[in-house]
Amino acid sequence: MRVIVQRKLSGHLFGIFLCLVGFGILFVVLWKAWPSVSSSSNVLSSLWSYILTEQTDLALIGTLKLVYLSIIGGIFLFLGIFVLAFSRQILYLSGGPILLQCPYCNNHWKARRAMGWAECPHCRKFIHPQVMKTGK
């Protein structure tokens, strides 16, 4: 069985961009919090309390709590991973012959691949055959 993976370039680039923005925001939050947290004996609890209480100045927007920046960064990161996961299409192709059926005369025939439209070899009508069996 052959596997074909198709990646949508625009979705792939957009997913990488969202992941980078999410990582960047989380890095800024850690960068702001680390100097006051690093000297503590329990780093995780002091980091959590610092993120919940401290605010940071954004350029022209105003002030924003670090917890809101952390949530926004996590959302961007999650959306980036989601877009990356769904920007690819995986197709499985069987290696053996396929059994097709005519919807008019109900006769079967073997073909190397499934066809969207084909001519039935029995009744000679141009039809959309139904796939009955795949593989060997």
Backbone as numpy.savetxt, mean C-alpha at the origin, in Angstrom:
# Nx Ny Nz CAx CAy CAz Cx Cy Cz
3.95 -21.47 -11.50 3.10 -20.29 -11.50 4.00 -19.05 -11.50
3.72 -18.14 -12.42 4.47 -16.89 -12.51 3.77 -15.80 -11.74
4.56 -14.94 -11.12 4.02 -13.81 -10.37 4.49 -12.52 -11.03
3.55 -11.64 -11.32 3.87 -10.33 -11.89 3.47 -9.28 -10.87
4.42 -8.43 -10.49 4.14 -7.35 -9.56 4.21 -6.04 -10.33
3.08 -5.33 -10.37 3.03 -4.04 -11.04 2.98 -2.96 -9.97
3.88 -2.00 -10.06 3.88 -0.88 -9.11 3.40 0.36 -9.83
2.48 1.06 -9.19 2.04 2.35 -9.72 3.04 3.39 -9.23
3.75 4.02 -10.15 4.84 4.92 -9.79 4.34 6.12 -8.99
3.21 6.69 -9.38 2.71 7.86 -8.66 2.31 7.48 -7.24
1.66 6.34 -7.06 1.30 5.89 -5.72 2.51 5.55 -4.89
3.50 4.93 -5.53 4.72 4.56 -4.82 5.46 5.82 -4.34
5.60 6.81 -5.20 6.28 8.04 -4.81 5.50 8.81 -3.75
4.17 8.85 -3.88 3.35 9.53 -2.89 3.43 8.84 -1.53
3.46 7.50 -1.51 3.61 6.75 -0.26 4.96 7.01 0.39
6.01 7.05 -0.40 7.34 7.35 0.15 7.38 8.77 0.69
6.76 9.72 -0.03 6.71 11.10 0.44 5.97 11.21 1.78
4.83 10.53 1.91 4.08 10.57 3.17 4.88 9.94 4.31
5.57 8.84 4.03 6.40 8.21 5.07 7.54 9.14 5.49
8.17 9.80 4.54 9.26 10.72 4.88 8.75 11.91 5.70
7.58 12.44 5.35 7.01 13.55 6.13 6.69 13.08 7.54
6.10 11.89 7.67 5.79 11.35 8.99 7.04 11.14 9.83
8.08 10.53 9.23 9.34 10.35 9.95 9.96 11.69 10.31
9.87 12.67 9.41 10.42 14.00 9.68 9.74 14.67 10.86
8.42 14.60 10.92 7.69 15.20 12.03 8.03 14.51 13.34
8.09 13.18 13.33 8.45 12.45 14.55 9.88 12.74 14.97
10.77 12.93 14.00 12.15 13.28 14.31 12.24 14.67 14.95
11.45 15.62 14.45 11.44 16.97 15.02 10.94 16.93 16.46
9.90 16.13 16.71 9.38 16.00 18.09 10.45 15.42 18.99
11.13 14.38 18.55 12.20 13.78 19.36 13.36 14.74 19.53
13.67 15.51 18.50 14.76 16.49 18.56 14.47 17.57 19.59
13.21 18.02 19.65 12.83 19.05 20.61 12.82 18.50 22.03
12.44 17.25 22.21 12.27 16.70 23.54 13.55 16.09 24.12
14.45 15.67 23.29 15.60 14.89 23.77 16.52 15.65 24.73
16.85 16.93 24.54 17.78 17.58 25.47 17.28 17.62 26.91
16.00 17.77 27.14 15.51 17.81 28.51 15.18 16.43 29.06
15.06 15.43 28.21 14.68 14.09 28.64 15.89 13.19 28.85
16.98 13.43 28.16 18.10 12.50 28.15 18.78 12.35 29.50
18.70 13.34 30.36 19.37 13.24 31.66 18.52 12.52 32.70
17.32 12.16 32.39 16.41 11.49 33.32 16.79 10.02 33.47
16.43 9.43 34.61 16.72 8.02 34.84 15.72 7.12 34.08
14.47 7.54 34.00 13.46 6.79 33.25 13.10 7.61 32.01
13.74 7.29 30.91 13.66 8.10 29.70 12.26 8.06 29.09
11.64 6.89 29.02 10.35 6.77 28.35 9.24 7.53 29.06
9.16 7.42 30.38 8.09 8.13 31.10 8.32 9.64 31.08
9.57 10.07 31.19 9.82 11.51 31.12 9.61 12.05 29.70
9.91 11.24 28.68 9.63 11.65 27.31 8.12 11.79 27.09
7.36 10.84 27.60 5.91 10.89 27.47 5.33 12.11 28.18
5.78 12.39 29.40 5.26 13.56 30.12 5.71 14.86 29.45
6.92 14.90 28.91 7.39 16.11 28.22 6.58 16.36 26.95
6.30 15.30 26.19 5.53 15.45 24.96 4.11 15.91 25.26
3.54 15.42 26.37 2.17 15.81 26.72 2.06 17.25 27.21
3.12 17.80 27.80 3.00 19.12 28.41 3.61 20.25 27.59
4.66 20.00 26.84 5.38 21.08 26.17 4.73 21.48 24.85
4.98 22.74 24.49 4.51 23.29 23.22 5.71 23.74 22.41
5.51 23.85 21.11 6.57 24.31 20.24 6.03 25.40 19.32
6.90 26.31 18.93 6.52 27.39 18.02 6.68 26.92 16.58
5.64 27.09 15.82 5.71 26.86 14.39 5.87 28.22 13.73
6.39 28.27 12.55 6.82 29.52 11.90 5.74 30.60 11.94
4.70 30.49 11.20 3.66 31.52 11.15 2.33 31.03 11.69
2.25 29.75 12.02 0.98 29.17 12.47 0.71 29.49 13.92
1.70 29.47 14.75 1.53 29.72 16.18 2.18 28.61 16.98
1.60 28.30 18.13 2.15 27.25 18.97 1.30 25.99 18.84
1.96 24.86 19.03 1.28 23.58 18.92 1.92 22.64 19.92
1.11 21.83 20.61 1.65 20.87 21.56 2.39 19.76 20.82
3.41 19.24 21.48 4.20 18.18 20.85 3.40 16.91 20.66
2.39 16.69 21.51 1.57 15.49 21.35 0.77 15.56 20.05
0.31 16.75 19.68 -0.41 16.88 18.41 0.52 16.65 17.22
1.75 17.15 17.33 2.72 16.88 16.26 3.02 15.38 16.16
3.09 14.70 17.30 3.35 13.26 17.29 2.20 12.51 16.63
0.97 12.92 16.93 -0.19 12.26 16.31 -0.21 12.51 14.81
0.07 13.74 14.40 0.09 14.06 12.97 1.19 13.27 12.26
2.36 13.17 12.89 3.46 12.38 12.30 3.10 10.91 12.18
2.43 10.37 13.20 2.01 8.97 13.14 0.98 8.73 12.06
0.06 9.69 11.89 -0.96 9.57 10.85 -0.31 9.60 9.46
0.63 10.52 9.25 1.32 10.58 7.96 2.09 9.29 7.69
2.74 8.76 8.72 3.50 7.52 8.56 2.57 6.36 8.22
1.44 6.26 8.93 0.48 5.19 8.66 -0.10 5.32 7.25
-0.47 6.52 6.85 -1.01 6.73 5.51 0.02 6.39 4.43
1.28 6.73 4.68 2.33 6.40 3.72 2.50 4.90 3.55
2.47 4.17 4.66 2.58 2.71 4.58 1.36 2.12 3.89
0.18 2.67 4.17 -1.05 2.21 3.54 -1.01 2.43 2.03
-0.57 3.61 1.60 -0.50 3.91 0.16 0.56 3.04 -0.50
1.69 2.82 0.17 2.72 1.94 -0.39 2.21 0.51 -0.55
1.44 0.05 0.43 0.95 -1.33 0.37 -0.06 -1.52 -0.76
-0.88 -0.51 -1.02 -1.91 -0.65 -2.04 -1.54 -0.03 -3.38
-0.28 0.38 -3.55 0.13 0.93 -4.84 0.75 -0.14 -5.73
0.65 -1.37 -5.33 1.15 -2.46 -6.16 0.05 -3.47 -6.41
0.11 -4.08 -7.57 -0.87 -5.07 -7.97 -0.12 -6.36 -8.27
-0.52 -7.44 -7.63 0.15 -8.72 -7.80 -0.76 -9.63 -8.62
-0.25 -10.12 -9.74 -0.99 -11.01 -10.62 -0.32 -12.38 -10.63
-1.10 -13.43 -10.49 -0.60 -14.79 -10.54 -1.04 -15.42 -11.86
-0.07 -15.89 -12.61 -0.36 -16.52 -13.90 -0.07 -18.01 -13.80
-1.00 -18.80 -14.27 -0.78 -20.24 -14.24 0.12 -20.64 -15.40
0.85 -21.70 -15.19 1.78 -22.13 -16.22 1.19 -23.14 -17.18
0.07 -23.75 -16.84 -0.49 -24.80 -17.67 -1.61 -24.32 -18.56
-2.20 -25.25 -19.29 -3.31 -24.88 -20.17 -4.58 -24.54 -19.37
-5.45 -23.79 -20.01 -6.68 -23.35 -19.38 -7.85 -23.94 -20.16
-8.85 -24.40 -19.43 -10.03 -24.96 -20.07 -11.09 -23.86 -20.16
-11.51 -23.54 -21.40 -12.49 -22.49 -21.64 -13.81 -23.11 -22.09
-14.91 -22.38 -21.82 -16.23 -22.87 -22.21 -16.97 -21.78 -22.96
-17.65 -22.17 -24.03 -18.46 -21.25 -24.81 -19.81 -21.07 -24.11
-20.28 -19.83 -23.90 -21.57 -19.64 -23.24 -22.77 -20.01 -24.12
-22.59 -20.15 -25.43 -23.70 -20.48 -26.34 -23.86 -21.98 -26.53
-22.78 -22.64 -26.94 -22.89 -24.07 -27.24 -22.40 -24.96 -26.10
-21.84 -24.39 -25.06 -21.35 -25.09 -23.86 -20.28 -26.12 -24.16
-19.58 -25.99 -25.27 -18.46 -26.87 -25.58 -17.19 -26.32 -24.91
-16.26 -27.23 -24.60 -15.01 -26.86 -23.94 -13.86 -26.98 -24.92
-12.82 -26.19 -24.69 -11.58 -26.32 -25.42 -10.44 -25.79 -24.57
-9.24 -26.26 -24.88 -8.06 -25.85 -24.13 -7.36 -24.70 -24.86
-6.80 -23.79 -24.05 -6.03 -22.68 -24.60 -4.81 -22.46 -23.72
-3.83 -21.77 -24.27 -2.60 -21.50 -23.49 -2.80 -20.40 -22.48
-3.73 -19.48 -22.75 -3.99 -18.38 -21.83 -5.46 -18.01 -21.92
-5.96 -17.36 -20.87 -7.35 -16.91 -20.88 -7.47 -15.71 -21.81
-8.53 -15.69 -22.57 -8.73 -14.62 -23.54 -9.97 -13.81 -23.15
-9.90 -12.52 -23.38 -11.07 -11.69 -23.13 -12.16 -11.98 -24.14
-11.77 -12.01 -25.40 -12.70 -12.32 -26.48 -12.02 -13.34 -27.37
-12.80 -14.32 -27.82 -12.23 -15.36 -28.68 -13.32 -15.93 -29.58
-12.88 -16.66 -30.57 -13.82 -17.33 -31.45 -13.93 -18.77 -31.00
-15.15 -19.21 -30.76 -15.38 -20.59 -30.34 -15.03 -21.51 -31.51
-14.18 -22.53 -31.30 -13.81 -23.41 -32.41 -14.94 -24.34 -32.84
-16.02 -24.44 -32.04 -17.11 -25.35 -32.38 -18.25 -24.63 -33.12
-18.73 -23.51 -32.56 -19.86 -22.83 -33.19 -19.43 -21.60 -33.98
-18.16 -21.25 -33.94 -17.57 -20.15 -34.71 -18.17 -18.78 -34.39
-18.65 -18.60 -33.14 -19.16 -17.29 -32.72 -18.05 -16.56 -31.97
-18.04 -15.24 -32.11 -17.07 -14.41 -31.41 -17.66 -14.11 -30.02
-17.08 -14.73 -29.00 -17.68 -14.72 -27.66 -16.66 -14.34 -26.60
-17.16 -14.15 -25.38 -16.33 -13.97 -24.19 -16.36 -15.30 -23.44
-15.32 -16.14 -23.58 -15.37 -17.49 -22.99 -15.26 -17.45 -21.47
-15.84 -18.44 -20.85 -15.78 -18.59 -19.41 -14.63 -19.53 -19.06
-13.85 -19.17 -18.04 -12.73 -20.02 -17.61 -13.30 -21.11 -16.71
-13.10 -22.36 -17.08 -13.62 -23.47 -16.31 -12.57 -24.06 -15.36
-11.33 -24.16 -15.82 -10.28 -24.79 -15.02 -8.94 -24.20 -15.43
-8.10 -23.90 -14.44 -6.76 -23.40 -14.73 -5.73 -24.38 -14.21
-4.52 -24.23 -14.67 -3.43 -25.07 -14.20 -3.31 -26.35 -14.98
-2.47 -27.25 -14.46 -2.19 -28.51 -15.17 -3.06 -29.62 -14.72
